[in-house]
Amino acid sequence: MSKRQYDESDVRVRPGRSSRPRTKTRPEHNDAETAMVVSVDRGRWGVVLEDDPGTRVVCMRARELGRTPIVVGDDVSVVGDLSGRTDTLARIVRVAERRTVLRRTADDTDPYERIVVANADQLLIVTALADPPPRTGFVERALAAAYVGGLTPVLCLTKGDLADPDSFRAAFADLDLPVLIAGRDDPIEPAQELLAGKITALIGHSGVGKSTLINRLVPDAYRATAVVSGVGKGRHTSTQSVVLPLPGGGWAVDTPGIRSFGLAHIGPEDVIRAFDDLSAAIENCPRGCTHLGPPADPECALDALTGQHHRRAMAVRELLVSLSVANHWD
């Protein structure tokens, strides 16, 4: 056999590092459009454009954002195909600073915070007066989360045909908490006026009529509803948060029914500092004051307030005392 003849085609060159290194400079996306996140589903975000709210665009998260959390209500900058056509995909390249944040934890010992909604103006705490029975503890927790997160809380009472609302609403009278009666048989106009032009998040236990209220406010929402179970607990009919446009302007955020509302991320001073008059007063409290009153804090500055400020301080203190045992604030 003759020896094989070799030529330059037999040379194998192992590819090395390119002479042109990969740049770490990312585009500035100056042409990005502003949008609001209206849904989150398995790594895809639905957004509506600020200049065209009727167009819903499905987006992915840009690589440069890494694991930056993006939640319902976030204001974002988007690029790519913004037509909203089927099978198109845009990219979220920036997340704006949040104006307000509603957070909760799974329970009072869970250190992991879950953001329920971002940038909402109001928190509508939907509570049934019966079937299931109302729970002041849940309302108190929702109030604390709203005050700390910068949202304006509103108590919304449903099923007024089953029980008198006066006794339950009286428990929160000194907090200057707006109360809305919005059962199935009540006029819907007061709720429409309250929500017009604002972003309002609705929270509540399962079965309190939250989805029923949404369907009255947004006739084409078609949110699923269900009856309360025989043990007095609602069934989960909303499984994820979704933002819905209101016919009179504004947005309603329908959230899944909540079984527990943990406040592991909140302390007594967080709640008090949500009230300007009380926040200024506690600057005169002694070191280590828990603001829960005597006998633990006999020199708390809240006791020196007078008039309307004192009434609000005592109402807030009552709220704090009711939360202190479960959260170990004392």
C-alpha positions in Angstrom: 0.0 0.0 0.0 1.2 3.4 -0.8 1.6 6.0 1.9 -1.3 8.5 2.2 -0.5 11.9 0.9 -1.3 14.8 3.3 -2.1 18.4 2.3 -3.4 21.5 4.0 -7.0 20.2 4.1 -5.9 17.7 6.7 -4.9 20.3 9.2 -7.3 20.6 12.2 -7.3 23.9 14.0 -8.8 24.0 17.4 -11.0 27.1 17.6 -9.6 29.5 20.2 -10.9 32.7 21.8 -12.1 35.2 19.3 -10.0 38.3 18.7 -13.2 40.3 19.2 -14.4 39.7 22.8 -18.1 39.8 23.5 -19.3 43.2 24.7 -21.0 43.6 28.1 -22.6 46.8 27.0 -26.4 46.5 26.8 -28.6 48.6 24.6 -30.2 51.6 26.3 -33.6 50.9 24.6 -34.4 54.6 24.3 -37.3 53.6 22.0 -39.0 51.4 24.6 -42.7 52.0 25.3 -44.2 52.3 28.8 -46.7 49.6 29.8 -48.4 48.1 32.9 -48.3 44.4 33.8 -51.9 43.0 33.9 -51.2 39.3 34.2 -48.4 36.8 35.1 -48.5 33.2 33.8 -45.6 30.8 33.8 -42.8 33.1 32.8 -44.9 35.2 30.5 -46.3 38.7 31.4 -49.3 40.3 29.8 -49.0 44.1 29.6 -51.1 46.9 28.2 -49.4 49.9 26.6 -49.7 53.3 28.1 -50.5 54.9 24.8 -52.8 52.1 23.7 -54.5 50.5 26.7 -56.7 48.4 24.4 -53.7 46.4 23.1 -52.6 43.5 25.2 -49.0 42.4 24.6 -47.4 39.1 25.8 -43.8 39.6 27.0 -40.8 37.7 28.2 -38.2 39.1 30.6 -35.0 40.5 29.0 -31.8 38.7 29.9 -30.3 41.8 31.5 -33.0 41.9 34.1 -31.8 38.5 35.5 -34.2 37.4 38.2 -35.7 40.8 38.8 -39.3 40.1 40.1 -42.1 41.5 37.9 -45.6 41.5 39.4 -49.1 42.6 38.5 -49.3 46.4 38.5 -45.7 47.0 37.7 -44.9 49.8 35.3 -42.4 48.5 32.8 -40.6 49.4 29.5 -41.1 47.0 26.6 -39.5 46.6 23.2 -40.1 44.3 20.2 -43.3 43.3 18.5 -46.0 45.4 20.3 -48.8 44.7 17.9 -50.5 42.2 20.3 -51.1 39.7 17.5 -51.3 36.0 18.3 -47.9 34.2 18.6 -46.0 37.5 19.0 -43.6 38.1 21.9 -42.1 41.4 23.2 -39.5 41.9 25.9 -39.6 43.7 29.2 -36.3 45.6 29.5 -36.9 47.9 32.6 -39.1 47.9 35.7 -39.9 51.3 37.2 -39.7 52.1 40.9 -42.9 51.1 42.6 -45.1 53.8 44.1 -46.9 51.4 46.5 -46.5 47.7 47.3 -49.0 45.4 49.0 -47.0 42.5 50.6 -47.9 39.5 52.7 -46.2 36.4 54.0 -47.7 32.9 54.1 -47.9 33.1 57.9 -46.4 35.1 60.8 -43.2 33.1 60.9 -42.5 32.9 57.1 -39.6 35.3 56.3 -40.4 35.2 52.5 -42.4 38.2 51.4 -44.9 37.8 48.6 -45.9 40.9 46.6 -49.6 40.8 45.9 -49.8 43.9 43.7 -47.7 46.9 42.9 -48.6 50.6 42.3 -52.2 50.2 43.5 -53.8 53.4 44.8 -56.5 51.7 47.0 -57.0 48.4 48.8 -60.6 47.3 48.8 -60.9 44.8 51.7 -64.0 42.7 50.7 -65.7 41.2 53.7 -69.0 39.3 53.9 -71.3 40.0 56.8 -72.3 36.4 56.9 -71.7 33.1 55.0 -68.7 33.1 55.7 -68.8 35.1 58.9 -66.7 38.3 59.0 -63.3 38.3 60.8 -62.0 41.4 62.3 -58.6 39.9 62.5 -58.3 39.6 58.7 -59.4 43.2 58.2 -56.9 44.4 60.8 -54.1 42.6 59.1 -55.1 44.0 55.7 -55.2 47.5 57.2 -51.7 47.1 58.5 -50.4 45.9 55.2 -52.1 48.8 53.4 -50.8 51.5 55.7 -47.3 50.2 55.5 -47.4 49.7 51.7 -48.8 53.2 51.0 -52.3 52.2 49.8 -55.5 53.8 50.9 -57.7 51.1 52.6 -61.4 50.9 52.0 -63.7 48.4 53.8 -66.2 46.8 51.4 -69.1 44.9 53.1 -71.1 42.4 51.1 -74.2 40.2 51.8 -75.8 43.0 53.8 -79.1 41.2 53.3 -77.9 38.5 55.8 -76.7 40.7 58.6 -76.7 44.3 59.9 -73.4 46.0 58.9 -73.4 48.6 61.6 -72.0 46.5 64.4 -69.0 45.3 62.3 -68.2 48.7 60.8 -68.2 50.3 64.3 -65.1 48.3 65.2 -63.1 50.5 62.8 -64.9 53.8 63.2 -62.0 55.7 64.9 -59.5 54.8 62.1 -61.4 57.1 59.6 -61.8 54.0 57.4 -64.1 54.5 54.4 -66.8 51.8 54.3 -68.6 50.7 51.1 -71.8 48.6 51.1 -71.6 46.6 47.9 -73.7 43.4 48.2 -75.4 41.7 45.3 -78.6 43.7 45.9 -77.0 47.1 46.7 -76.6 49.8 44.1 -73.3 49.6 42.2 -72.9 53.3 41.6 -71.1 54.2 44.9 -68.5 51.5 44.1 -68.1 52.8 40.5 -67.5 56.3 41.8 -65.0 55.2 44.4 -62.9 53.2 41.9 -63.1 55.5 38.9 -59.7 56.8 37.7 -57.7 54.7 40.3 -55.9 51.4 40.5 -57.8 49.4 43.1 -56.7 46.0 44.4 -59.5 43.7 45.8 -58.6 41.2 48.5 -60.7 38.9 50.7 -61.4 35.4 51.8 -62.8 33.0 49.3 -66.6 33.1 49.1 -67.0 36.7 50.3 -68.3 37.9 46.9 -65.2 39.4 45.4 -65.6 38.0 42.0 -69.3 38.7 42.0 -68.5 42.4 42.7 -65.9 42.4 39.9 -68.5 41.0 37.4 -70.8 43.9 38.4 -68.1 46.5 38.0 -66.7 45.0 34.7 -69.7 43.3 32.9 -67.5 41.4 30.4 -65.0 40.2 33.0 -66.8 36.8 33.5 -64.9 36.0 36.6 -65.9 32.5 38.0 -68.1 32.4 41.1 -69.1 29.6 43.4 -71.2 29.0 46.5 -69.8 28.7 50.0 -69.0 25.2 51.3 -71.0 23.6 54.0 -68.3 24.3 56.6 -68.6 28.1 56.1 -65.5 28.5 53.9 -65.4 29.7 50.3 -64.0 27.8 47.4 -61.1 29.3 45.4 -62.5 30.5 42.1 -59.9 33.1 41.2 -56.5 31.4 40.8 -54.3 34.3 39.9 -54.2 38.1 40.0 -55.5 39.9 37.0 -55.9 43.6 36.2 -59.2 44.5 34.6 -60.2 47.9 33.0 -63.2 49.7 34.5 -65.8 51.1 32.1 -65.6 54.5 33.9 -61.8 54.6 33.9 -59.3 53.1 36.2 -58.3 49.5 36.9 -59.5 46.8 39.3 -57.0 44.1 40.4 -58.9 40.8 41.2 -56.7 38.7 43.5 -57.1 35.0 44.5 -59.0 34.3 47.7 -56.7 34.5 50.8 -56.8 31.9 53.5 -54.1 33.6 55.6 -52.4 37.0 55.7 -49.0 36.8 57.4 -47.3 40.0 58.6 -43.8 38.7 59.4 -42.3 41.7 57.5 -44.2 44.3 59.6 -43.5 45.7 63.0 -45.5 48.2 65.2 -43.5 51.2 64.1 -44.1 50.4 60.5 -47.8 50.8 61.0 -47.6 53.9 63.2 -45.3 55.7 60.7 -48.1 55.4 58.1 -49.9 58.2 60.0 -48.0 61.5 59.9 -49.4 62.8 63.2 -48.5 59.6 65.1 -45.2 59.2 63.4 -44.1 62.6 64.7 -45.4 61.8 68.2 -43.4 58.6 68.7 -40.1 60.5 68.3 -40.6 61.4 71.9 -41.0 57.8 73.1 -38.3 56.3 75.3 -35.9 53.9 73.7 -37.4 50.4 73.2 -41.0 51.6 73.4 -43.3 49.1 71.7 -46.2 51.7 71.6 -48.6 49.1 72.9 -49.4 51.1 76.1 -49.3 50.2 79.8 -48.1 48.3 81.6 -45.3 47.5 79.2 -44.9 51.2 78.0 -46.1 53.6 80.6 -44.3 56.5 79.0 -45.4 56.0 75.4 -45.9 59.4 73.7 -49.1 58.3 72.1 -50.8 58.7 75.5 -50.0 62.5 75.5 -52.0 63.2 72.3 -55.3 64.9 72.6 -58.5 65.2 70.6 -58.8 63.5 67.2 -55.1 62.5 67.3 -55.6 60.7 70.6 -58.7 58.8 69.3 -56.8 57.7 66.2 -53.7 56.8 68.3 -55.9 54.6 70.6 -57.5 53.0 67.5 -54.2 52.2 66.0 -52.9 50.9 69.3 -55.9 48.6 69.6 -55.0 47.4 66.1 -51.4 46.8 67.2 -52.4 45.0 70.4 -54.6 42.6 68.4 -51.7 41.8 66.1 -48.9 41.7 68.7 -49.5 38.3 70.2 -49.4 36.4 66.9 -46.4 38.4 65.6 -44.5 38.4 68.9 -44.1 42.2 68.8 -44.0 42.4 72.5 
